[in-house]
Amino acid sequence: MFVILILFLDSCLSNEKSYIDIESCDSNRCRLPYCYCSNQTIPNGLTIRNTPQFIAITINGPTDEKTYNLLKEIFFSNKYYNPDGCPISGTIFLKSHIETNYCLLRKILQYGNIELSITSNSSECPTVDCRIKEKNDKSPYVPWRSYRFYNETIDYRRTIAKLIGIHSSSIVGYRSPNYEINNNQLHWHILREHKFLYDSTLITQEWDVPYYQQQQPSPLTWPHTMDFAANYDCSQGCYKQSFPGLWTIPIHMYQDLKGNNCTTIGSSHCRISRTKDKFFQYLKYNFNRHLHSNHAPFIMAFDNYWLNEPYSLWRIEGLKLFIEHILRYHFNDVYFVRIIDIINWMKQPVGLEQMKENYLSNIEIKSICNKQINIDNDQECFNEKQIESSKSNMITNNRSLLILFNTISEPLFRSNIVFYSTISCCSFIILTFLYDRFFIS
């Protein structure tokens, strides 16, 4: 009897939890609003002329004083408005708990036109050593395993929610540090298990020839769910398993004015002259490929360190020139939105006329359209940074033993060892009792 139980336990532990093998998408089984195949087709059969062109300005990094001033200048200046009369919107992917000023973060989020998503708690990367180390630091790099991913995402989300006074389920978006994809698809497993809505990590390789040599730009991929296989190539690696209901917002590979491809706007593979006019031309050049093909959303992925580097004011000035150009010459069909707005629109796609009737405000998570924003009362946040840091350190110290326990025990729980061991122990006790009660007597 005991041998049978051992064999049963071994078979249970050998069956690790896995997701469904990926297969090609079937449009009859994948329908909005719950599922959408990866393709280059505009949702709901809308024509290009009647489809809004979305632009999502996304910024990765901590919310410090420099990032706050940048967001204030672009999103809270009361100068830039979408065609529906609401201020332009964007998304921040928060990174580095230590460097973030949570008082400033609360200020930023109170008006509803900035969406909060996350990247990671630390400044490290999942698969390669991207640390900036001192010469004497010889500590080895350890690739992230399951429990490290969990601590960098789920624990981080809970910490942020507690410090700014929201529920953790309000944070629904994620972007992997350095746009890295783990071979075991770990971060997508964790995102889906913990009810994230979307991931914006994948970078698509869809530049066949330089854009200026194309008479008609080839259509680009729209956001889609990860229920079925992607029909495009990925620069950093694609998902190989099915993650039903989890949306991916692909970033289309950028190209400089000479036809060189690059994965991010600030990549060294793209050569940009260090002037605001050239940077404006570079952004406009990449935007036009979306506008003149199938209006797939244009995801502008910035790193706040790159934007705020010394002697790089031309980058911010070029971005402002781009925004002003778009709102001046495309005032009828182009919207600067949050990523959550793109997903909500895709679930209920409508044409341009209905968009002007505050459609985004009616379907978004927070139904807010503040036409006048006053965010000047922020001086207390700069004084509170030191106080918040000390409070955060106290919380960290008090939770150190709990974190240590979580780090050690989490892999056991995720592999179901504890569950199956408990079941086996209870079964053994019951069988021993029955054997002793009926057979021995």
N, C-alpha and C positions, 0 to 999 in steps of 0.2 A: 504493500500500500504506500509506504514512504517513498519507494523508488518511482512509483507512478506520479506522485506529487512533484518529485524533483524533475522528472521529464516534462511535466506540464509547465512548471515554472520556467524551465529552460526554453521551451518553445515560445512562451509568451514574451520573454525578454529578447528573443532573437528577432521578433517581429517589430521593428522600429516603426514609429508612426511616419507614414509617407503620404504625399499628396498624389493625386491622380496623374498618371503619365500624360504629357501634353499631346494634343492632337489638333489637326487643322480645324479652323472655325467653321461652324455650320450656322448660317444666318437664321435657319428655322428654329434652332435651339438657343440662339443668343440674340435677345431682343431688348431694346430699351424699355424701361429705365434701369434694368438690373444688369444688363450685359450688352457689350458692344464689341464687334469683331475689329481686329486691327486691320484697317484698310485706309484708302485715300478718298473715300466717299463722304460727302457732306451729310450729316445726320438728317433724317426726316425728309430726304429728297429735296431739300432746298436748293435753289439755284445760287450760283456764285454772286450774282447781283443782289440777291435778297439775303445773303448770309453776312452777319457781322464779322469783322476781322478783330479777333481778340489779341491783345498784347499783355503778357504777364511779366512785370518787372519783379524779379526775385533776387533777394540778397542773402547770401550765406554768411554767417558769422555771429559774434556776440553783439548785443545791443549796448554799446558803450557811448561815450559822448560824441565821438566822430560820426558813428552810424546814426545816432539820434539827430544830429544837425543835418545830415544828408537827407533823412526821411522828412524832417521838418521842412526843408527847402523844396522838396519835390511834392510831397503828398499833403502837407498842411499849410501851404503858402497862400491858399485861396486864389491861385492863378490858373490852375489846370483843371478843366472840367470835361467829362465825357458828354457825348451827344444827348444823354438823358438829363443833363443838368446837375448830375452828382459829381463830386470830386473824384479824380482818378484814384485807382486802388492798386495795391501790390501785396506781395507775400514775403515774409522774412522766414528764413530757415535758421532757427536759433542754434548757436553752437557755443560751447565753453561756459559752463556755469560760473567759473571763477571771474571771468572778465565781464559778465553781464551786470548792468545796473537795472535791477528789477523795478525800481521806482520809475525810471524813464520808460521801461517796457510797459508799465501800467498806463502811463500817459499816452503812449503810442496807440495802444489797443482800445482806448475808451471811445474813439469815434467810429469804429467799425469798418474803416476803409483799408486797414492793414490786417492781413490774416497771419496768425502765428502758427508756424510749423516747426519741426525740429530737425537737427542733423545729428549731433552727438554731444555728450557731456564734456568730453575731453578734446584735445587738439591732435589726437592720434588717428591713424587710418587703419581700416580693418585687415588689409592683406599685405601692405607694404609699409616699410618704416619711413614715415614722413615727418618724424620728430626733428625739431631744431634743438640739437644737443650741444652742451658745452664740451670743450676738449677733454675734460677729465671724466665725462660721463661715459662709462663703458657698459652700461646696462644693456642686456640683449633685448631685441624686439621679439615679442610673442604675438603671432597672428590671433585675431579675435576668435574665440570659440563661442558656443551658444550662450553661456552665462555672461560673457563680456558684452555681447550684443544686447542681451536683456538689460544689463545695468546701464549701458550707454543710451538706450532708447526708452524702455518702459519706466525704469526708476527715474530717469531724467525728466520724462514727461510728468510724473507725479510730483517731483520736486518743483518744477516750474509752476504747475497748477496751484500748488500750495502757497508759493511765494507771491503770486499775483492774484490769488483769490478767485480762481475759476475751477470748473470740474475738469479732470484730466481728459475726459471724452471730448472736450471742445477742441483739443489739438488732434487733428485727423490726418495731417500730412507729414511726409518724411522725405529726406534726401540723404543718400549715403555719403559719408565723408570722402572727398576726393572722387566722387562718382564711381566708387569701387563696387564690384560685384563679387561676392563670395562664391566659391565653386559649389558649396552645398546649399546655395540659395537661402542662407540662414535668415537674413534680415527680412525677406518676404514672408517666411514662415511666421516670424514673430509679429510682423505688422498685421497679418491677417488674423492671427489668433487673438490679438489684442484690439481688434475693431478699428484699425486705421482705415481711412477711406481711400487714400491714394499714396503713390510713391512717384517721385520725380527725379529718378536717377538715370534711366536709360538714355543714351545718346545714339540717335539713328544715323546711319551712313547712307545718305540719299543723294549726295552730290555725285552725279555721273561725270559731268564735264563742267568746266567753269560756267557760272551763271550767265556771264556776258556773252557766251558763245551759243546760248540756247535761244531759239526763236520763241518757243513757248516753254516756260519752266514746267518740269514734270511735277505732278501732284505730290503732296506731302502727307505723312501719316497723321491722322487725328488721334486724340486721346482715346483709350480703349480700356476695357477690363482685361484681366490676365487669366480669364477662364480658358482661353485657347491660345495656340501658338501665334507668335508674331510673324508677320509676312514681310519683315525687313531685316536687314543686318544691323547689329549693334556694335558701336565702337569699343565699349568696355566689357562686352559680354551680355547675352540675353538670358531671360528666364527659360528654364527647361522643364518646369513642372507647372501644373495648373493651380492657380490661386483664385478661386471663384469670388467674384464681387470686388476684388481689389483693383482699383483703377491705376493705370500708369499714364503719366503726362510726359510723353517723350520730348527730349530736347533735340532739335534738329541741328546737325553739325553746321558750324559757321564756316564762312569763307571770306578771305580778305579780297581786296580789290584786284589782286593779281592771280586769283584762283587757287590759293593755298588753303587746304582744309584744316580746321582746328576744332577740338572738342568743346572748348569753352571760349567765351568772349575774350578773356584775358590770356589765352594760351600763347606761348612764345612761337608756336608754329604759324600764327597769323601775324604778318608784318604790318604794323600800323604806324604811320608817321605821328610824332608826338605833338599834334595840334588838335584843337577842338573841332576844327572844320573837317579834318581828315577822319577823326573818330566818328563824327556825325555822318559822313559819307559811308563809312564802314557799316554803321548800324542801319542806315537807310538802305544800303545795298542788300543786306541780309533780309530786311523786312520786305522788300519788294518781291522777293521770291515767294513769300507767303501770299502777299496781296495779289500777285499776278498769276497765281496757280489756282489753288482751291480753298484759300482763306483758312488753312489750318492754323491754329493758334501759334503765335510767335513767342516762344519762351526765352526771355532775356535773363540768363543766369550770371549774376555778378557775385564776386567775392568781396566782402567789405574791406578786407586788407588791401586788395588790389585797387579798389576805388580810392582808398584813402592813403595810398603810398605818398611819401614826400615828393614834391615837385610834379605831382600828377593831377593838378587841378583841371587840366585839359580834358580828362576823362569825364568828370562830373559836368563840366561846361558843355562838352559834346553831347552828353546824355540829355541835358536840358534843351539844347538846340534840336535834338531829335524829337523830344516830346512836343515842343512848340511847333515844329514843322508838321507833325502828324495832326495835331489838333487844329491847325490852321487850314490845311489842304485836304484833310480827310475827316471833316467835322460831322459827317453824316453816317459813316459806317465803321469807324474804328473805335474800340473801347479798350482802355487800360483797366484791367480787372485783376482780381485775386484768382488763384488757381481753383479755389472752391467754387467760384462763380462760373468758371468754364465747365466744370463737372455738372453743376446744377443746370446750366443751359443745355448741356448735351442730353440730360435726362428729359428735358422738356424743350426741344428746340423750337424757336420762333424766328420770324423774319424781322427785318429792320424796323418796320412800322410799329410793331408791338414792343420792340426793344425800347423805343423812346418813351413808353408809358411806365417808366420806373419798373420794368420787368425784373431787372437784377435785384432791386431792393425787395421785391415781393417774394422772390424764391430763395434768397440767401439765408444763411443761418441766423444772422442778426439783421433784421429789417430796419436798417438805418441809412438815411441819405442826408447827411449834414451838409447843407449848402454853404454854411459859414462855419469855419473851424477856428477856435481860439485855443492855442496850446502854449501860451506864453508863460503861464505860471509853473515854471519848471525848476526854479532856482533851488527849491528845497531838495530836489533829487540829487543834486551834486553834493549837498551837505550830508545826505543820508547814505551815500555809497559806503563810507567807512563803517557806519553803524550796521548796515545790512550785511557787510562782509563779516563783521564780528559775530553777528547773530547766526549767519550761515555756518561759520566755523564751529560755533557751539553745537548747532544741530548735527553737523557732520561728525563731531567728536562723540556726541551722545549716541549716534547711530552706528558707530564704527563696528561694534560687536555684532549688531544685527546685520550689517552689510556683509561682514565676514561669514556669518552663518548662511546668508542668502547665496553668497558666491560659491560656497562649498556644497550646499544642499540642492541648489537649483538644477544642476545637471542630473542629479538623481531623480528628482520629481519629473523632469522633462523626459527621461528615458523610461518612466513608468516602473522603475524598480521598487519604489516604496509601495505603490498601489498593488502590484502583483505579489509582493512579499506579504503584505497585510492579508490579501485574499487567501494566499496559500497557508498562512499561519492559522487563520480562522477555520479554513477547511480541514486542516490537520487536526485541530482540537475537536471539531465536531465529529470527524470520522473516528478519532480515538475514543470519544465518549460513546458513540454508537456501537463500536466494536466491543468495548468493555461492558456495555449494558446488555447487549443481546447475545453476542457470540460466546463470550467467556462463561456467562451463566448457563 
